[in-house]
Each structure stands twice: as structure tokens, then as C-alpha cells.
Amino acid sequence: MSKPKSFKAKTTRSGWFTIISPMVILITVFLLIVPSRLELENFLVFFLVLLLPMLIIFFALLYLLIIYPKIQYRFDDNELIFTCGPFKKKILYSEIKKAFQRNFNSVPVCVGLNFPGFAITNANFADYGKITLWATRWNKNITVIETTTKSYGITPINEAYFLEILKEKTTID
């Protein structure tokens, strides 16, 4: 049996809910408010103040809805590649020092995209330190990859099998 070259991230119900529920609310508000306001004299002000921000938020959520199931971790010949939509990170196998699975017991301080079920962010955990997450959760069953320069947290579908392949490609135990 040949080993897979890429692993998708394990998506969660909370991730889907976090993206879809605000979209449903925005669509509902849009459908309830817009028809009654079409004949307003100040429709341009109404559009700029309420509708335009709603549309921007809606399309941002739609974008997340499209890229959320496409988070993946791919084994290439010389590097491990993380992708999420247009975002990509390459890590040379020679830079990887250690890989293991762990749970984080503290709430991180984050900079980036981080909400329930989706974490593409730099985080600082009190019980671990700094880590860059390319994951669908930030606290449970995180596969940590430590390199010579920084640590990464990922959530592949089959964590044990992913670690097995990673250990074959690198010099870690």
C-alpha cells in the first residue's frame, strides 16, 4: 500500500458552525431589512453604513467557508508543506527537530485568524510558549512540529499515521 503524500486537516462541527451561523444571520437580516428600505431617499447612506459592511463580512465568511475544508499538510521530496487557501508554509525536513502530539491547558494569546474550529495564527501558550498554528482547533490533540527556528501546531486527520510518515522522512525518533 502506498503512503499518502498529503493529509487534510480534521475539520470540526464548531468550525463549520462558527463560519455558517453568522452567514445565516447576515442573510436573514439582509432579506428582512433591504426590501423595506429600497425606496428610502437616503439609500446611499443606508447602503454605506449598513449594507456594505454586511456584504464585506459575508464575503469574508464565504471565503473562509471555501478554504476551511482545504487546510492540508503535504509531504514533498525535501519539505513538508502546509496550505490553507492562498497561504502556504514550507518546512525543510532537515530543519525538523522533534514532532509529538499534545494538549494545551492554557488559553493562547493570538495574532491572526483564530476562532472556534479554525486557527491560522501565531499563538503564545502559558504552558508551552510560542507556536504557529495551522490547525482546526487550538487546544486538543495538536501535532506539534518543532524546527530549528520555531514550533508549528497542526491537526491532520490521522495524527499517528502522519507522525509515522514524518519520522520516515526526517531523522527524528
C-alpha positions in Angstrom: 0.0 0.0 0.0 1.5 3.4 -1.0 1.6 6.1 1.7 -0.4 9.3 1.1 1.5 12.4 0.2 -1.0 14.8 1.8 -3.2 14.9 4.8 -6.3 17.1 5.2 -6.9 18.8 8.5 -9.5 17.3 10.7 -12.5 19.7 10.5 -14.8 20.2 13.4 -18.5 20.9 13.9 -17.7 24.1 15.8 -15.5 25.3 12.9 -18.4 24.9 10.4 -20.9 26.4 12.9 -18.6 29.4 13.5 -18.5 30.2 9.8 -22.0 29.3 8.7 -24.1 30.7 11.6 -23.0 34.4 11.1 -23.6 33.9 7.3 -27.2 32.8 8.0 -27.8 35.7 10.4 -26.4 38.2 7.8 -28.6 36.8 5.0 -31.7 36.9 7.3 -31.0 40.5 8.3 -30.3 41.4 4.7 -33.6 39.9 3.5 -35.6 41.5 6.3 -34.2 45.0 6.0 -33.3 45.6 2.4 -36.8 45.2 0.7 -38.3 47.8 3.1 -35.5 50.3 2.6 -35.2 50.3 -1.2 -37.3 53.4 -1.6 -35.6 55.5 1.0 -34.3 58.9 -0.1 -31.0 58.2 1.8 -30.5 54.8 0.4 -26.8 55.6 -0.4 -26.2 56.4 3.3 -28.1 53.3 4.3 -26.1 51.2 1.9 -22.7 52.6 3.0 -23.5 52.4 6.8 -25.2 49.0 7.0 -25.3 47.0 3.8 -21.7 47.5 2.6 -20.2 46.3 5.9 -22.6 43.3 6.0 -21.6 42.4 2.4 -17.9 42.6 3.3 -18.3 40.4 6.3 -20.5 38.0 4.3 -17.9 37.6 1.6 -15.1 37.2 4.1 -17.0 34.4 5.8 -17.8 32.9 2.4 -14.0 32.9 1.7 -13.3 31.1 5.0 -16.1 28.6 4.2 -14.3 27.8 0.9 -10.8 27.4 2.3 -11.7 25.8 5.7 -12.0 22.2 4.3 -8.9 22.7 2.2 -6.3 23.0 5.0 -3.8 20.3 4.3 -0.3 19.1 5.1 1.7 17.7 2.2 4.9 15.7 2.1 7.1 16.7 -0.8 10.5 15.3 -1.6 12.5 17.6 0.6 9.9 19.5 2.6 6.7 19.5 4.5 4.1 22.0 3.1 1.2 23.5 5.0 -1.5 25.1 2.8 -4.8 26.9 3.6 -6.2 28.7 0.6 -3.5 31.1 -0.7 -1.5 30.8 2.5 1.5 28.4 2.3 4.4 27.4 4.6 7.3 25.2 3.6 9.5 23.4 6.2 12.6 21.5 5.1 12.8 18.1 6.6 16.4 18.9 7.7 15.0 21.7 10.0 12.6 19.4 11.9 14.0 18.5 15.4 11.0 16.9 17.1 7.4 16.0 16.5 4.8 14.9 19.0 1.1 15.2 20.0 -0.1 17.2 22.9 -3.0 19.1 24.5 -2.6 22.7 25.6 -4.1 23.6 29.0 -4.0 27.4 28.7 -5.8 29.9 26.5 -3.4 31.4 24.0 -2.7 35.0 23.2 -3.0 35.0 19.4 -2.3 37.2 16.4 -4.1 36.0 13.2 -7.2 34.0 12.3 -8.3 32.3 15.4 -11.9 31.3 16.3 -13.5 28.0 17.3 -12.6 25.4 14.8 -10.1 27.4 12.8 -6.6 28.6 13.8 -4.1 30.0 11.3 -2.3 32.1 13.8 0.8 32.8 15.9 0.0 31.9 19.5 1.7 32.1 22.8 0.6 29.4 25.4 1.5 29.8 29.1 2.1 26.1 29.3 4.2 25.8 26.1 5.4 29.1 24.6 5.2 30.4 21.1 3.8 28.3 18.3 2.4 28.9 14.8 -0.9 27.1 14.4 -2.1 25.7 11.0 -5.0 23.9 12.6 -8.7 23.4 13.0 -8.5 23.7 16.8 -6.0 25.3 19.2 -6.1 23.2 22.4 -6.7 19.4 22.0 -4.8 16.8 20.1 -2.4 19.2 18.4 0.5 17.6 16.5 3.5 19.8 17.4 6.4 20.1 15.0 9.5 21.8 16.4 12.1 23.1 14.0 15.4 24.8 14.4 13.6 28.2 14.3 10.1 27.8 15.6 7.2 25.4 16.5 4.1 24.6 14.5 0.8 23.1 15.6 -1.3 21.1 13.1 -4.3 18.8 13.1 -4.1 16.2 10.4 -6.9 13.7 10.1 -4.8 10.7 11.1 -2.3 12.1 13.5 -0.5 8.8 14.3 0.0 7.9 10.7 1.1 11.4 9.8 3.8 11.2 12.5 4.9 7.8 11.2 5.4 9.2 7.7 7.1 12.3 9.1 9.5 10.2 11.1 10.4 8.2 8.0 11.2 11.4 6.1 13.3 13.0 8.9 15.9 12.0 11.4 13.6 12.4 14.4 12.6 9.4 16.7 
